[in-house]
Amino acid sequence: MSAGDFKLPLSVLVVVHTPAPTFQVLLIERTPQPGFWQSVTGSLDSPNEALAAAALREVAEETGIQGDGVVLRDWNLANVYDIYPRWRHRYAPGVWCNTERVFSLEVPGVIDVTLSPREHRAARWLPWHEAAGACFSASNADAIRQLPRRIGGPA
């Protein structure tokens, strides 16, 4: 593989949710890993791609959500974690950690989504506390638990 074929170890996590106080959160199930529910995630396409642009691109690619009526918020929060061994082959040799920037995207209400079947097999909207408990990723669950405090609403 050439250097351009490897994933960048810089990604976005986007918690898609409805307005306060109900905070319904969208979770999507990964195609190759049944039972792995998560928010929208994805790596930057290039080192020059802006984080907010990557967040909006990933949401559009994975859910079809885009356009008017959505509010993207950069939480100015970054999680650094070890890349799971089974996925390290996607990154350049010697890359062991990924930095994940956290965003939220508020949508007007529970809406239908259009999944990318290559990446996801199912979608569901859950109350924020249930969504946090359903995530396989600890950083994703923690971000969802922070939603009421970051956006405002009942904790």
N, C-alpha and C positions, 0 to 999 in steps of 0.2 A: 504494500500500500504506500502511496505517496503521502506527504505531509498534509495535502489538501483533502485526503480521503478520511482523515481521522476526525472524530467529534471534538469540539472544543470543550475544555473542562470548565465552562461557564454557562450556566443555564438560568432559566426563569421558572418560577412556580407561581401560578396564577389561581387564586381562590375566586371562583365565579359564584356570585351570591345575589340574592334579592335584597331589597332595602330592609333597614331596621324597622321594627323590632323583631320581625320573624326570622330573618336570615336563613332562608332556604339555600343550601349549598349544593352545587352541581358536582357530582362525582362521576368519573368515567372508568370503565373496567378495561384493563389492558388486554389486547387480543392474545398475545402469546402466553400470558400468565393469568388464567382464570382465577378470580377471587382477589386480584390485585386492583383495588379501587384507589383512585387518586384524583387530585385536581389536575388542571392542565399544566403540563411541564414540557420543557424542551430546551435544547441547546441553541446557542447563538449560531447563526449560519456563517458568520465571519467575525473576525476580531473587531471590525469597524461597525458592526450592527449595534445600534442603540438598544439598551435594555428594554425600554418601553416599546420600541418598535418590535422587538423579538416577542415580548409578551402579547401584543395585539396580533402578531402574525401567528403565533402558536394557538391562541384562542380561535382565530378564524380557521386555521387548518384542522384543528382537532374537533371543533364543535359547530363551525359555521357561523358563530356569533360575531357580528361586526356592525359598524355603523352607528347611527344616531341612537340616543337613549341609553348608552353605556358609559360608565365612569371608571376609568382606570386610575388606580392609586398605587404609587410606589411607596412601599412601607420603609424604604431605606434600611432594610434588614437583609443580611446575607447569612446563609447557612453554609458551612464548609463541612463536607462529609467524605468519608472514604467511598470510592466507587466499588460496588459489589464485584468480587472477582469474576463472576460469570459475564460481566459487561465490560471489563477492562480492555478486551481486544478491540473495542470500538475507539479507543483513545490511543494517542501516540505512546510508544514505549516509554516507561518511566513515569507515566501520569497515573497517580493513585488517588488524587482528591479532586473533587468538583466544588465549585462555588456556585451557590444557587441564590439568586436575588428574588425576594418575595414581593408579589403584587396582589392586589385584589381587583376584581372587575365587577362592578355593580350593574345588574340588569334590572329592568323595570318590574319584572315578575318572573314566575316560573314559565319558561318558554321551551318549545321543542328545539332539539339540537340535531345537527347532521354530523354524524361521526365519520371519521376516517377509518374505514374497515381494516386498513392495513395496520392501524395502531390500536383501535378500541372496538369492543364488541357490544357494550351496553352503556347506558347512562341512566342516572337517577338523581332526583332532587331530594334532599333530606334536611331536616332541621339541623342547624350547625353542630349541636352537641352529638347528634347521632352520626353525622358525617365524619366528625373527628374520630369517633370510635371505629369507623369502618375503613379508614385509611391504612394501607400497609406501611407507609412511610412515616416515621416518627416526626420528621420536620414538617411534613404536610399536615399531620394531625395537630401539631403544635400551632401552626399558622392558623388553622381553622379555629382552634380554641382562643386565639387572640382576636378574632374578628369583632366581637362585641366591644372590646376595649379600644381597638384601633379605629373602628368606624362609628362607634357610639350605639348604645342599646343595652338591653339587659344582659348581665353576665351570668 
